[in-house]
Amino acid sequence: MVKYFCKSCSYRFTTKGERIPRDCPACGVKGDVSKDYDADTLLKEVIEEDF
């Protein structure tokens, strides 16, 4: 499951697929959805890139 965040309405949601949705399921704004990272995921990505 991938977590996403809407920049327009701050709605957080998850999807099963890896493809970023075009529009927010809550407010319907197109193009403002991005991946929502938690602290653990960010740390893992930084650590993996350093090696």
N, C-alpha and C positions, 0 to 999 in steps of 0.2 A: 504494500500500500504506500502511496506517495501522498505527502501532505502539501496542500496549496493554500495560498493566502491572497485575498483580493485587496489591492491597494486602494480601491475606491470606498468600500464599505467595511473593511477589516474582517470579513468573514473568512473563517478557516474551515477547510474541508479536506477529505481524502478521496482518492480514486484508486481503482485497481490497476489501471494502465500506467505506462510511463509517459504518455503523451500529455502535454500541458493543455488543459481545456481552453477554448477560445474565449468563452464568456463565463462570468460568475453565476453560479446557480441561485444565489440569493438576490443580487441586484440587477443582473443581466448586462452589466457593462462589459463591453468587449475589449480585450487587450490589456486588462489590468491584473490578470492572474499570474502569479509567480510561485515558485517552489517556496515552501515554508520550512526553514531549517531550524532544528533545535540545537542547543549547545553541544550535545554529544556528537551529533552528525558533523557539525562544523569542526570540532576538534579532531575527529577521525580523518576528515578530508585534509586538514592541514598537516597532520602527522604523516599521513600516507604520501603526500606530495614532497615532503622534506627528504624522504629516503629514496 
